[in-house]
Amino acid sequence: MNEWMRIACDEALQGMEKNEGGPFGAAIVREGKIIASAHNEVLGTNDPTAHAEINA
């Protein structure tokens, strides 16, 4: 697994541990550098748009 996927997976685990949403994480990479990462927060915020890729 590459570095970027590991960061997205770690985000997903954090969200699950906090019971904020489903097992989804995202990492946005530009020119080889992470510019954002986040996890799903649909349950924690009661916001149906709070998906990992939107939050990132």
C-alpha distance matrix in Angstrom:
0.0 3.8 6.7 8.3 6.3 6.5 10.1 10.8 9.9 12.1 14.7 14.9 15.6 18.1 19.9 20.2 21.5 24.0 24.9 24.8 23.2 20.9 17.2 16.2 14.6 14.4 13.7 16.0 15.3 18.3 18.8 15.6 16.6 15.9 19.2 18.7 16.7 18.2 18.3 20.8 24.2 26.4 27.9 28.3 30.1 31.7 30.6 29.4 27.9 25.7 22.4 19.2 19.3 23.0 22.8 20.3
3.8 0.0 3.8 5.6 5.5 6.3 8.9 10.2 10.7 12.4 14.5 15.5 16.6 18.6 20.4 21.3 22.6 24.6 25.8 25.3 23.9 22.0 18.5 16.8 14.5 13.5 11.8 13.5 12.2 15.0 15.2 11.9 13.0 12.7 16.2 16.3 14.9 17.1 18.0 20.8 24.2 26.6 28.4 28.5 30.0 31.8 30.5 29.4 27.5 25.3 22.1 18.7 18.3 21.9 21.6 18.6
6.7 3.8 0.0 3.8 5.6 5.1 6.4 8.9 9.9 10.6 12.5 14.4 15.4 16.6 18.7 20.2 21.1 22.8 24.5 23.7 22.9 21.5 18.2 16.4 13.5 12.3 10.0 11.8 10.6 13.4 13.9 10.3 10.5 9.9 13.5 13.6 12.4 15.0 16.3 19.6 22.6 25.4 27.2 26.9 28.2 30.4 29.1 28.5 26.5 23.9 21.2 17.5 17.3 20.6 19.7 16.6
8.3 5.6 3.8 0.0 3.8 5.4 5.2 6.4 8.7 9.9 10.8 12.6 14.5 15.6 17.0 18.8 20.2 21.5 22.9 21.6 20.6 19.3 16.3 13.9 10.8 8.9 6.4 8.2 7.6 10.9 12.2 9.3 9.1 7.7 10.9 10.7 9.5 12.1 13.7 16.8 20.0 22.6 24.7 24.5 25.6 27.6 26.0 25.3 23.1 20.7 17.9 14.2 13.7 17.0 16.4 13.2
6.3 5.5 5.6 3.8 0.0 3.8 5.4 5.0 6.1 8.5 9.8 10.5 12.3 14.2 15.4 16.6 18.3 20.1 21.0 20.1 18.6 16.8 13.4 11.4 9.0 8.2 7.4 10.1 10.4 14.0 15.5 12.8 12.8 11.1 13.8 12.8 10.6 12.2 12.7 15.3 18.8 21.1 23.0 23.2 24.6 26.3 25.0 23.9 22.1 19.8 16.7 13.3 13.2 16.8 16.5 14.0
6.5 6.3 5.1 5.4 3.8 0.0 3.8 5.5 5.0 6.1 8.6 9.8 10.5 12.3 14.3 15.3 16.4 18.4 19.8 19.4 18.5 16.9 13.4 12.2 9.8 9.9 9.2 12.3 12.6 16.1 17.5 14.4 13.8 11.9 14.8 13.6 11.0 12.4 12.7 15.8 18.9 21.6 23.0 22.8 24.6 26.6 25.7 25.1 23.6 20.8 18.0 14.5 15.3 18.6 17.6 15.2
10.1 8.9 6.4 5.2 5.4 3.8 0.0 3.8 5.4 5.0 6.2 8.7 9.9 10.6 12.5 14.4 15.3 16.7 18.4 17.4 16.9 16.1 13.1 11.3 8.1 7.8 6.6 9.9 10.7 14.3 16.2 13.4 11.9 9.2 11.7 10.1 7.5 9.1 10.2 13.7 16.5 19.5 21.1 20.5 22.0 24.3 23.3 23.1 21.3 18.3 15.9 12.2 13.0 16.0 14.5 12.0
10.8 10.2 8.9 6.4 5.0 5.5 3.8 0.0 3.8 5.5 5.1 6.3 8.8 9.9 10.8 12.6 14.4 15.6 16.6 15.4 14.2 13.0 10.1 7.8 4.6 4.6 5.2 8.9 10.8 14.6 17.1 14.8 13.6 10.6 12.3 10.0 6.9 7.5 7.7 10.7 14.0 16.6 18.5 18.4 19.8 21.7 20.5 19.9 18.2 15.5 12.7 9.1 10.0 13.3 12.3 10.2
9.9 10.7 9.9 8.7 6.1 5.0 5.4 3.8 0.0 3.8 5.3 5.0 6.3 8.7 10.0 10.7 12.3 14.4 15.2 14.9 13.6 11.9 8.4 7.5 5.9 7.8 9.0 12.7 14.4 18.2 20.4 17.8 16.8 14.0 16.0 13.6 10.2 10.0 9.0 11.4 14.6 17.0 18.3 18.4 20.4 22.1 21.5 20.8 19.8 17.0 14.2 11.0 12.7 16.0 14.9 13.5
12.1 12.4 10.6 9.9 8.5 6.1 5.0 5.5 3.8 0.0 3.8 5.4 5.1 6.2 8.7 9.9 10.5 12.4 14.1 14.0 13.7 12.9 9.9 9.5 7.4 9.3 10.0 13.7 15.3 19.0 21.1 18.4 16.7 13.8 15.6 13.2 9.7 9.4 8.8 11.8 14.3 17.3 18.1 17.5 19.7 21.9 21.6 21.6 20.6 17.4 15.3 12.0 14.1 16.9 15.0 13.6
14.7 14.5 12.5 10.8 9.8 8.6 6.2 5.1 5.3 3.8 0.0 3.8 5.4 5.1 6.3 8.7 9.9 10.7 12.3 11.3 11.1 10.9 8.7 7.5 4.9 7.1 8.4 12.0 14.4 18.0 20.7 18.5 16.5 13.0 14.0 10.9 7.2 5.8 5.1 8.5 10.8 14.0 15.2 14.4 16.3 18.6 18.1 18.2 17.1 13.7 11.9 8.6 11.1 13.4 11.3 10.4
14.9 15.5 14.4 12.6 10.5 9.8 8.7 6.3 5.0 5.4 3.8 0.0 3.8 5.4 5.2 6.3 8.7 10.0 10.5 9.9 8.7 7.6 4.9 4.6 4.2 7.8 10.4 14.0 16.6 20.3 23.1 21.0 19.4 16.0 17.0 13.8 10.0 7.9 5.3 7.1 10.0 12.4 13.3 13.5 15.7 17.3 17.1 16.7 16.1 13.1 10.8 8.3 11.2 13.7 12.3 12.1
15.6 16.6 15.4 14.5 12.3 10.5 9.9 8.8 6.3 5.1 5.4 3.8 0.0 3.8 5.4 5.1 6.1 8.6 9.6 10.3 10.0 9.2 6.6 8.0 7.9 11.3 13.3 17.1 19.3 23.1 25.6 23.1 21.4 18.1 19.4 16.3 12.6 10.7 8.3 10.0 11.9 14.5 14.4 14.2 17.0 18.9 19.3 19.2 19.2 16.0 14.2 11.9 14.9 17.2 15.4 15.3
18.1 18.6 16.6 15.6 14.2 12.3 10.6 9.9 8.7 6.2 5.1 5.4 3.8 0.0 3.8 5.4 5.1 6.2 8.5 8.7 9.7 10.3 8.8 9.6 8.8 11.7 13.5 16.9 19.4 22.9 25.6 23.3 21.1 17.6 18.4 15.1 11.5 9.3 7.4 9.4 10.4 13.5 13.4 12.2 14.9 17.3 17.9 18.6 18.4 14.8 13.8 11.6 14.9 16.5 13.9 14.1
19.9 20.4 18.7 17.0 15.4 14.3 12.5 10.8 10.0 8.7 6.3 5.2 5.4 3.8 0.0 3.8 5.5 5.2 6.0 5.3 5.9 7.2 6.9 7.7 7.9 11.2 13.7 17.0 20.0 23.4 26.5 24.6 22.4 18.8 19.0 15.4 11.8 8.7 5.6 6.3 6.9 9.8 9.7 8.9 11.7 13.8 14.3 14.9 15.0 11.6 10.8 9.4 13.1 14.3 12.0 13.1
20.2 21.3 20.2 18.8 16.6 15.3 14.4 12.6 10.7 9.9 8.7 6.3 5.1 5.4 3.8 0.0 3.8 5.4 4.8 6.3 6.2 6.2 5.9 8.4 9.9 13.6 16.4 19.8 22.7 26.3 29.2 27.1 25.2 21.7 22.3 18.8 15.1 12.1 8.8 8.6 9.3 11.2 10.2 10.3 13.6 14.9 16.0 16.2 17.0 14.0 13.0 12.0 15.6 17.1 15.3 16.4
21.5 22.6 21.1 20.2 18.3 16.4 15.3 14.4 12.3 10.5 9.9 8.7 6.1 5.1 5.5 3.8 0.0 3.8 5.5 7.9 9.2 10.0 9.5 11.8 12.5 16.0 18.2 21.7 24.3 27.9 30.6 28.3 26.2 22.7 23.4 20.0 16.4 13.7 11.0 11.5 11.5 13.8 12.3 11.4 14.9 16.8 18.3 19.1 19.9 16.6 16.1 14.8 18.5 19.8 17.4 18.4
24.0 24.6 22.8 21.5 20.1 18.4 16.7 15.6 14.4 12.4 10.7 10.0 8.6 6.2 5.2 5.4 3.8 0.0 3.8 5.4 8.1 10.3 11.0 12.6 13.1 16.3 18.5 21.7 24.6 28.0 30.9 29.0 26.5 22.9 22.9 19.4 16.1 12.9 10.4 10.5 9.3 11.7 10.0 8.2 11.7 13.9 15.7 17.1 17.9 14.6 14.9 14.1 17.8 18.4 15.8 17.3
24.9 25.8 24.5 22.9 21.0 19.8 18.4 16.6 15.2 14.1 12.3 10.5 9.6 8.5 6.0 4.8 5.5 3.8 0.0 3.8 5.7 7.9 9.6 11.7 13.3 16.7 19.6 22.7 25.8 29.2 32.4 30.6 28.4 24.7 24.7 21.0 17.6 14.1 10.9 9.7 8.4 9.7 7.2 6.8 10.6 11.8 13.9 14.8 16.3 13.5 13.7 13.8 17.6 18.0 16.0 18.0
24.8 25.3 23.7 21.6 20.1 19.4 17.4 15.4 14.9 14.0 11.3 9.9 10.3 8.7 5.3 6.3 7.9 5.4 3.8 0.0 3.8 7.2 9.4 10.4 11.6 14.5 17.4 20.2 23.6 26.8 30.1 28.7 26.4 22.6 22.1 18.3 15.2 11.5 8.5 6.8 4.7 6.4 4.9 4.0 7.3 9.0 10.5 11.7 12.9 9.8 10.5 10.9 14.6 14.6 12.5 14.9
23.2 23.9 22.9 20.6 18.6 18.5 16.9 14.2 13.6 13.7 11.1 8.7 10.0 9.7 5.9 6.2 9.2 8.1 5.7 3.8 0.0 3.8 6.7 7.7 10.0 13.1 16.5 19.2 22.7 26.0 29.3 28.0 26.0 22.4 22.1 18.3 15.1 11.5 7.9 5.1 4.9 5.2 4.8 6.4 8.9 9.4 10.2 10.1 11.4 8.9 8.5 9.3 12.9 13.3 12.2 14.5
20.9 22.0 21.5 19.3 16.8 16.9 16.1 13.0 11.9 12.9 10.9 7.6 9.2 10.3 7.2 6.2 10.0 10.3 7.9 7.2 3.8 0.0 3.8 5.7 9.0 12.3 15.9 18.9 22.1 25.6 28.7 27.2 25.8 22.3 22.5 18.9 15.5 12.3 8.6 6.2 7.9 7.8 8.0 10.2 12.5 12.5 12.8 11.7 12.8 10.8 9.1 9.5 12.7 14.1 13.6 15.3
17.2 18.5 18.2 16.3 13.4 13.4 13.1 10.1 8.4 9.9 8.7 4.9 6.6 8.8 6.9 5.9 9.5 11.0 9.6 9.4 6.7 3.8 0.0 3.8 6.9 10.5 13.8 17.1 20.0 23.7 26.6 24.7 23.5 20.2 21.0 17.6 14.0 11.5 8.0 7.2 10.0 10.9 11.5 13.0 15.3 15.9 15.9 14.8 15.1 12.9 10.4 9.4 12.4 14.7 14.1 14.8
16.2 16.8 16.4 13.9 11.4 12.2 11.3 7.8 7.5 9.5 7.5 4.6 8.0 9.6 7.7 8.4 11.8 12.6 11.7 10.4 7.7 5.7 3.8 0.0 3.8 7.0 10.6 13.6 16.7 20.2 23.2 21.7 20.5 17.2 17.7 14.5 11.1 8.8 5.8 5.5 9.2 10.4 12.1 13.4 14.9 15.8 14.9 13.6 13.1 10.8 7.8 6.1 8.7 11.3 11.1 11.5
14.6 14.5 13.5 10.8 9.0 9.8 8.1 4.6 5.9 7.4 4.9 4.2 7.9 8.8 7.9 9.9 12.5 13.1 13.3 11.6 10.0 9.0 6.9 3.8 0.0 3.8 7.0 10.4 13.3 16.9 19.9 18.3 16.9 13.5 14.1 11.0 7.5 5.8 4.2 6.3 9.8 12.1 14.1 14.5 15.7 17.3 16.1 15.4 14.0 11.3 8.4 5.2 7.3 10.3 9.5 8.8
14.4 13.5 12.3 8.9 8.2 9.9 7.8 4.6 7.8 9.3 7.1 7.8 11.3 11.7 11.2 13.6 16.0 16.3 16.7 14.5 13.1 12.3 10.5 7.0 3.8 0.0 3.8 6.7 9.8 13.3 16.5 15.2 13.8 10.6 11.0 8.2 5.5 5.6 6.2 8.5 11.9 14.1 16.7 16.9 17.4 19.1 17.3 16.5 14.3 11.9 9.0 5.4 5.4 8.8 8.5 6.6
13.7 11.8 10.0 6.4 7.4 9.2 6.6 5.2 9.0 10.0 8.4 10.4 13.3 13.5 13.7 16.4 18.2 18.5 19.6 17.4 16.5 15.9 13.8 10.6 7.0 3.8 0.0 3.8 6.4 10.0 13.0 11.6 10.0 6.9 7.8 5.9 4.3 6.8 9.0 11.8 14.8 17.3 20.0 19.7 20.1 22.1 20.2 19.7 17.1 14.7 12.2 8.6 7.7 10.7 10.0 6.9
16.0 13.5 11.8 8.2 10.1 12.3 9.9 8.9 12.7 13.7 12.0 14.0 17.1 16.9 17.0 19.8 21.7 21.7 22.7 20.2 19.2 18.9 17.1 13.6 10.4 6.7 3.8 0.0 3.8 6.8 10.2 9.8 8.4 5.9 5.8 5.2 6.2 9.1 11.8 14.3 17.0 19.2 22.3 21.9 21.7 23.8 21.3 20.8 17.7 15.8 13.6 10.5 8.3 10.6 10.6 7.0
15.3 12.2 10.6 7.6 10.4 12.6 10.7 10.8 14.4 15.3 14.4 16.6 19.3 19.4 20.0 22.7 24.3 24.6 25.8 23.6 22.7 22.1 20.0 16.7 13.3 9.8 6.4 3.8 0.0 3.8 6.7 6.0 5.3 4.5 5.7 7.3 8.9 12.3 15.1 17.9 20.6 23.0 25.9 25.5 25.4 27.5 25.1 24.6 21.5 19.6 17.3 14.2 12.0 14.3 14.2 10.5
18.3 15.0 13.4 10.9 14.0 16.1 14.3 14.6 18.2 19.0 18.0 20.3 23.1 22.9 23.4 26.3 27.9 28.0 29.2 26.8 26.0 25.6 23.7 20.2 16.9 13.3 10.0 6.8 3.8 0.0 3.8 5.4 5.4 6.5 6.6 9.5 12.0 15.4 18.4 21.0 23.5 25.8 28.9 28.4 27.9 30.1 27.4 26.9 23.6 22.0 20.0 17.2 14.6 16.3 16.5 12.8
18.8 15.2 13.9 12.2 15.5 17.5 16.2 17.1 20.4 21.1 20.7 23.1 25.6 25.6 26.5 29.2 30.6 30.9 32.4 30.1 29.3 28.7 26.6 23.2 19.9 16.5 13.0 10.2 6.7 3.8 0.0 3.8 5.7 8.5 9.5 12.7 15.1 18.7 21.7 24.5 27.0 29.4 32.4 31.9 31.6 33.8 31.2 30.7 27.3 25.8 23.7 20.7 18.2 20.0 20.2 16.5
15.6 11.9 10.3 9.3 12.8 14.4 13.4 14.8 17.8 18.4 18.5 21.0 23.1 23.3 24.6 27.1 28.3 29.0 30.6 28.7 28.0 27.2 24.7 21.7 18.3 15.2 11.6 9.8 6.0 5.4 3.8 0.0 3.8 6.9 9.3 12.1 13.8 17.5 20.3 23.4 26.1 28.7 31.5 30.8 31.0 33.3 31.0 30.6 27.5 25.6 23.3 19.9 18.0 20.3 20.1 16.3
16.6 13.0 10.5 9.1 12.8 13.8 11.9 13.6 16.8 16.7 16.5 19.4 21.4 21.1 22.4 25.2 26.2 26.5 28.4 26.4 26.0 25.8 23.5 20.5 16.9 13.8 10.0 8.4 5.3 5.4 5.7 3.8 0.0 3.8 6.2 9.2 11.2 15.0 18.2 21.4 23.8 26.7 29.3 28.3 28.4 31.0 28.8 28.8 25.7 23.5 21.6 18.2 16.6 18.6 17.7 14.0
15.9 12.7 9.9 7.7 11.1 11.9 9.2 10.6 14.0 13.8 13.0 16.0 18.1 17.6 18.8 21.7 22.7 22.9 24.7 22.6 22.4 22.3 20.2 17.2 13.5 10.6 6.9 5.9 4.5 6.5 8.5 6.9 3.8 0.0 3.8 5.7 7.5 11.3 14.5 17.8 20.1 23.0 25.6 24.5 24.7 27.3 25.3 25.3 22.4 20.0 18.2 14.7 13.5 15.4 14.2 10.5
19.2 16.2 13.5 10.9 13.8 14.8 11.7 12.3 16.0 15.6 14.0 17.0 19.4 18.4 19.0 22.3 23.4 22.9 24.7 22.1 22.1 22.5 21.0 17.7 14.1 11.0 7.8 5.8 5.7 6.6 9.5 9.3 6.2 3.8 0.0 3.8 7.2 10.7 14.3 17.3 19.1 21.9 24.7 23.5 23.1 25.7 23.5 23.8 20.6 18.3 17.1 14.0 12.4 13.5 12.3 8.7
18.7 16.3 13.6 10.7 12.8 13.6 10.1 10.0 13.6 13.2 10.9 13.8 16.3 15.1 15.4 18.8 20.0 19.4 21.0 18.3 18.3 18.9 17.6 14.5 11.0 8.2 5.9 5.2 7.3 9.5 12.7 12.1 9.2 5.7 3.8 0.0 3.8 6.9 10.6 13.6 15.2 18.2 20.9 19.7 19.4 22.0 19.9 20.3 17.4 14.8 13.6 10.5 9.5 10.6 8.8 5.3
16.7 14.9 12.4 9.5 10.6 11.0 7.5 6.9 10.2 9.7 7.2 10.0 12.6 11.5 11.8 15.1 16.4 16.1 17.6 15.2 15.1 15.5 14.0 11.1 7.5 5.5 4.3 6.2 8.9 12.0 15.1 13.8 11.2 7.5 7.2 3.8 0.0 3.8 7.2 10.6 12.6 15.7 18.1 17.1 17.4 20.0 18.3 18.5 16.1 13.1 11.6 8.0 8.2 10.0 7.9 5.0
18.2 17.1 15.0 12.1 12.2 12.4 9.1 7.5 10.0 9.4 5.8 7.9 10.7 9.3 8.7 12.1 13.7 12.9 14.1 11.5 11.5 12.3 11.5 8.8 5.8 5.6 6.8 9.1 12.3 15.4 18.7 17.5 15.0 11.3 10.7 6.9 3.8 0.0 3.8 7.0 8.8 12.1 14.3 13.3 13.8 16.3 14.9 15.3 13.3 9.9 8.7 5.4 7.2 8.5 5.8 4.9
18.3 18.0 16.3 13.7 12.7 12.7 10.2 7.7 9.0 8.8 5.1 5.3 8.3 7.4 5.6 8.8 11.0 10.4 10.9 8.5 7.9 8.6 8.0 5.8 4.2 6.2 9.0 11.8 15.1 18.4 21.7 20.3 18.2 14.5 14.3 10.6 7.2 3.8 0.0 3.8 6.3 9.4 11.3 10.9 12.0 14.1 13.2 13.3 12.0 8.6 7.0 4.3 7.6 9.1 7.1 7.6
20.8 20.8 19.6 16.8 15.3 15.8 13.7 10.7 11.4 11.8 8.5 7.1 10.0 9.4 6.3 8.6 11.5 10.5 9.7 6.8 5.1 6.2 7.2 5.5 6.3 8.5 11.8 14.3 17.9 21.0 24.5 23.4 21.4 17.8 17.3 13.6 10.6 7.0 3.8 0.0 3.8 5.9 8.2 8.7 9.7 11.0 10.1 9.8 9.2 6.1 4.6 4.2 8.0 8.7 7.5 9.5
24.2 24.2 22.6 20.0 18.8 18.9 16.5 14.0 14.6 14.3 10.8 10.0 11.9 10.4 6.9 9.3 11.5 9.3 8.4 4.7 4.9 7.9 10.0 9.2 9.8 11.9 14.8 17.0 20.6 23.5 27.0 26.1 23.8 20.1 19.1 15.2 12.6 8.8 6.3 3.8 0.0 3.8 5.6 5.2 5.9 7.9 7.6 8.6 8.7 5.3 6.4 7.2 10.6 10.0 8.2 11.1
26.4 26.6 25.4 22.6 21.1 21.6 19.5 16.6 17.0 17.3 14.0 12.4 14.5 13.5 9.8 11.2 13.8 11.7 9.7 6.4 5.2 7.8 10.9 10.4 12.1 14.1 17.3 19.2 23.0 25.8 29.4 28.7 26.7 23.0 21.9 18.2 15.7 12.1 9.4 5.9 3.8 0.0 3.8 5.7 5.6 5.4 5.1 5.3 6.8 4.9 6.4 8.9 11.8 10.9 10.2 13.4
27.9 28.4 27.2 24.7 23.0 23.0 21.1 18.5 18.3 18.1 15.2 13.3 14.4 13.4 9.7 10.2 12.3 10.0 7.2 4.9 4.8 8.0 11.5 12.1 14.1 16.7 20.0 22.3 25.9 28.9 32.4 31.5 29.3 25.6 24.7 20.9 18.1 14.3 11.3 8.2 5.6 3.8 0.0 3.8 5.6 5.0 7.1 8.0 10.4 8.6 10.0 12.0 15.3 14.5 13.4 16.5
28.3 28.5 26.9 24.5 23.2 22.8 20.5 18.4 18.4 17.5 14.4 13.5 14.2 12.2 8.9 10.3 11.4 8.2 6.8 4.0 6.4 10.2 13.0 13.4 14.5 16.9 19.7 21.9 25.5 28.4 31.9 30.8 28.3 24.5 23.5 19.7 17.1 13.3 10.9 8.7 5.2 5.7 3.8 0.0 3.8 5.8 8.0 10.2 11.7 9.1 11.2 12.4 15.8 14.8 12.8 15.8
30.1 30.0 28.2 25.6 24.6 24.6 22.0 19.8 20.4 19.7 16.3 15.7 17.0 14.9 11.7 13.6 14.9 11.7 10.6 7.3 8.9 12.5 15.3 14.9 15.7 17.4 20.1 21.7 25.4 27.9 31.6 31.0 28.4 24.7 23.1 19.4 17.4 13.8 12.0 9.7 5.9 5.6 5.6 3.8 0.0 3.8 5.2 8.4 9.6 7.5 10.6 12.5 15.2 13.4 11.6 15.1
31.7 31.8 30.4 27.6 26.3 26.6 24.3 21.7 22.1 21.9 18.6 17.3 18.9 17.3 13.8 14.9 16.8 13.9 11.8 9.0 9.4 12.5 15.9 15.8 17.3 19.1 22.1 23.8 27.5 30.1 33.8 33.3 31.0 27.3 25.7 22.0 20.0 16.3 14.1 11.0 7.9 5.4 5.0 5.8 3.8 0.0 3.8 6.4 9.0 8.3 11.2 13.9 16.4 14.6 13.7 17.3
30.6 30.5 29.1 26.0 25.0 25.7 23.3 20.5 21.5 21.6 18.1 17.1 19.3 17.9 14.3 16.0 18.3 15.7 13.9 10.5 10.2 12.8 15.9 14.9 16.1 17.3 20.2 21.3 25.1 27.4 31.2 31.0 28.8 25.3 23.5 19.9 18.3 14.9 13.2 10.1 7.6 5.1 7.1 8.0 5.2 3.8 0.0 3.8 5.4 5.5 8.8 11.9 13.8 11.4 11.2 14.9
29.4 29.4 28.5 25.3 23.9 25.1 23.1 19.9 20.8 21.6 18.2 16.7 19.2 18.6 14.9 16.2 19.1 17.1 14.8 11.7 10.1 11.7 14.8 13.6 15.4 16.5 19.7 20.8 24.6 26.9 30.7 30.6 28.8 25.3 23.8 20.3 18.5 15.3 13.3 9.8 8.6 5.3 8.0 10.2 8.4 6.4 3.8 0.0 3.8 5.7 7.5 11.2 12.7 10.8 11.7 15.1
27.9 27.5 26.5 23.1 22.1 23.6 21.3 18.2 19.8 20.6 17.1 16.1 19.2 18.4 15.0 17.0 19.9 17.9 16.3 12.9 11.4 12.8 15.1 13.1 14.0 14.3 17.1 17.7 21.5 23.6 27.3 27.5 25.7 22.4 20.6 17.4 16.1 13.3 12.0 9.2 8.7 6.8 10.4 11.7 9.6 9.0 5.4 3.8 0.0 3.8 5.6 9.1 9.8 7.3 8.8 12.1
25.7 25.3 23.9 20.7 19.8 20.8 18.3 15.5 17.0 17.4 13.7 13.1 16.0 14.8 11.6 14.0 16.6 14.6 13.5 9.8 8.9 10.8 12.9 10.8 11.3 11.9 14.7 15.8 19.6 22.0 25.8 25.6 23.5 20.0 18.3 14.8 13.1 9.9 8.6 6.1 5.3 4.9 8.6 9.1 7.5 8.3 5.5 5.7 3.8 0.0 3.8 6.6 8.3 6.3 6.1 9.6
22.4 22.1 21.2 17.9 16.7 18.0 15.9 12.7 14.2 15.3 11.9 10.8 14.2 13.8 10.8 13.0 16.1 14.9 13.7 10.5 8.5 9.1 10.4 7.8 8.4 9.0 12.2 13.6 17.3 20.0 23.7 23.3 21.6 18.2 17.1 13.6 11.6 8.7 7.0 4.6 6.4 6.4 10.0 11.2 10.6 11.2 8.8 7.5 5.6 3.8 0.0 3.8 5.6 5.3 6.1 8.6
19.2 18.7 17.5 14.2 13.3 14.5 12.2 9.1 11.0 12.0 8.6 8.3 11.9 11.6 9.4 12.0 14.8 14.1 13.8 10.9 9.3 9.5 9.4 6.1 5.2 5.4 8.6 10.5 14.2 17.2 20.7 19.9 18.2 14.7 14.0 10.5 8.0 5.4 4.3 4.2 7.2 8.9 12.0 12.4 12.5 13.9 11.9 11.2 9.1 6.6 3.8 0.0 3.8 5.5 5.1 6.1
19.3 18.3 17.3 13.7 13.2 15.3 13.0 10.0 12.7 14.1 11.1 11.2 14.9 14.9 13.1 15.6 18.5 17.8 17.6 14.6 12.9 12.7 12.4 8.7 7.3 5.4 7.7 8.3 12.0 14.6 18.2 18.0 16.6 13.5 12.4 9.5 8.2 7.2 7.6 8.0 10.6 11.8 15.3 15.8 15.2 16.4 13.8 12.7 9.8 8.3 5.6 3.8 0.0 3.8 5.5 5.2
23.0 21.9 20.6 17.0 16.8 18.6 16.0 13.3 16.0 16.9 13.4 13.7 17.2 16.5 14.3 17.1 19.8 18.4 18.0 14.6 13.3 14.1 14.7 11.3 10.3 8.8 10.7 10.6 14.3 16.3 20.0 20.3 18.6 15.4 13.5 10.6 10.0 8.5 9.1 8.7 10.0 10.9 14.5 14.8 13.4 14.6 11.4 10.8 7.3 6.3 5.3 5.5 3.8 0.0 3.8 5.4
22.8 21.6 19.7 16.4 16.5 17.6 14.5 12.3 14.9 15.0 11.3 12.3 15.4 13.9 12.0 15.3 17.4 15.8 16.0 12.5 12.2 13.6 14.1 11.1 9.5 8.5 10.0 10.6 14.2 16.5 20.2 20.1 17.7 14.2 12.3 8.8 7.9 5.8 7.1 7.5 8.2 10.2 13.4 12.8 11.6 13.7 11.2 11.7 8.8 6.1 6.1 5.1 5.5 3.8 0.0 3.8
20.3 18.6 16.6 13.2 14.0 15.2 12.0 10.2 13.5 13.6 10.4 12.1 15.3 14.1 13.1 16.4 18.4 17.3 18.0 14.9 14.5 15.3 14.8 11.5 8.8 6.6 6.9 7.0 10.5 12.8 16.5 16.3 14.0 10.5 8.7 5.3 5.0 4.9 7.6 9.5 11.1 13.4 16.5 15.8 15.1 17.3 14.9 15.1 12.1 9.6 8.6 6.1 5.2 5.4 3.8 0.0
